[in-house]
């Protein structure tokens, strides 16, 4: 049984006589169906006319509405050209009548009502356009096209915009269309003739739809959303439209394309065009500047349409007026524009879906989404009732008593109840949405001027900086300035913080987007002040990469660390959405910067300690290499064919292999490949296996290190490969195993203690790890190993001296020496463990380091790591205490667990000396033992 029979509400007849007359022409209808017809016809002269004209059809359709509706669509799709105008109008009458009765009875929800209206609009446009294209092809007016090209309209693309695009068409809507054609379908010499034909076809099919005849009209068409409609033809080449949006497109056009979809003609070409516009519509950063743009549009609409001022229900515009439909749409679309560039899940066309998506991603509260959704549906129902009365494209509540009473009857409500309901809903929508933009009321009071007297010369030069040279940027910053200075005044050393902020502002290339972000999210100012007052290096990085602030707004910036698997999954998902190789590499850089920033901020604010930060930096690097490597392989294989043999594995060495990096770490990598029996690749430009993998490795290094618009991912060091810089950049599996077993120096086996496969072929990676463990487990001459370790230590000391007490990495008893001793412990004990504590345990197990000394080294290394990790976040170079500033000094002490810089310095000097003494004694002791045993 059809849904139409499940009537949940009934309209009341405003004019009972008209209702009874309509009921009389449908004597076979009884009960609620008869009451439905009586109420609809008695309140709507338009519906009364449709019932009279289609009485026989509707009496049957109400008994099987789904079947009847399907037949309307099938008949319209099969219309011959000479029957197109009357046939489409007949179909529109029947569809409109059935839809209205289903709507009034409550049998169909709003979404189905608008979807049916929209789908018929798309079908009508498609049928009419293809009929015109077929006519042009028959007359040889589209060069190079034949009858087969009618199926996709010879490259004509019809984009549905606005409510048509979102499947939200109202009862008496215009249909907003943009008509384009795919110029690549035609020979360049035929372009002007083809365009002339497409323009003619567009005019004719629009006339077919909108011309009023004795049978009525199908849909009024509006082509004014196309680029620069005052001077452009009604049908544009896709390439011309793309150039317009790239160079001249405005925010309102970006918002319009949220709802755009290809609805008729060449759907494939239409989707391809929309894909090319994706960067125009969806900005990579959080676009809070769109809020002001949307507010300006709202004000212009209010001014032009006269819809501002006090709320009065009679005559109120349900679409453009205060608290109306457009308010909800602007609220939704603007937030989508803000966040949809980063989150593909927010790129839905429908308003209701958009509100639900925004709530699901915590951009708006669930309650706000639910209330606005309820009001939106109610507003649309009222809008439909207004239009049902006379099939007029109006959104205004009637001002006459009789007109308003008709709407109340169609709603099944009394006049007083409808008035009260409308006033409540319109008021609440206005209250929920207005504050998001710029309220009409007086602006909130500015922050009180700080009591601190800031350096006037610094404040005066801000207007000369690039970020403040644009009028709009300067205006937004002027509104922010009191709040920024107020928060600076609350820092421990305001003048010092001001100088740091000045450096940040001086480095900003532009300001509108960032200042808009701060204006919409004032809590970010605290974070900025915190960063610039603590880490000059991070502040400098921020001025060049201000878009990383976007990550803070995402909702989970301060959540728990997701782990390497989740990071890899997320980055792969993000990269899959990019259409080209360069876009993928740039996206990886942007993504990596945001996560690096997150780790740094968490460390800076004491949410994680240095050890946790080191682990997170390493997991982040792992995720990047794991995600970037396959896209490099794919890009390379397009030219040279798939990797011969098993492929390659990327091995992390040094700190990456050990799983501990800092904010400035480079990556030590080697690449091992296994060609099996293959001699050449198989591709358009095949290569022998050795140059294939050498060039593939270079491509990977370039992907990681090349400076692009979003900077570089990492610096890469390949010197730990077999034979160092003298060896090939990629090493075959056979050569690697032979070299390690027969030719490798002790230092190379020491390096192998921290090796870890991070990307590439899984089976090869498993073989490499198995080989590493077997090789490290082989018995070794402990004395010989430690002798070479002592010689290595001496060479390191001779090559580089420490840059001061705050250089925790290089020098006697410092990190590099403890790491060397740890690696020697792993090698002499046959351990495959990679971390420093496990290596020191290996030295104890090998009986050349006692437990107490190992514990001193372990604790000392932990302190040094804390200092080094914090220092690398504070500065690109070794920190100097006198240049740290109070914020930086406090962070360094907090990271290391000390109350003052002096106490921390004393502790470092003490552990350096202790570690130096322990390492020297252990190596000398073993050297003496070796000499005695040889005698």
Order of alpha helices (4+ residues) and beta strands (2+ residues): alpha-alpha-alpha-alpha-alpha-alpha-alpha-beta-alpha-beta-alpha-beta-beta-alpha-alpha-beta-alpha-alpha-alpha-alpha-alpha-alpha-alpha-alpha-alpha-alpha-alpha-alpha-alpha-alpha-alpha-alpha-alpha-alpha-beta-alpha-beta-alpha-beta-beta-alpha-alpha-beta-alpha-alpha-alpha-alpha-alpha-alpha-alpha
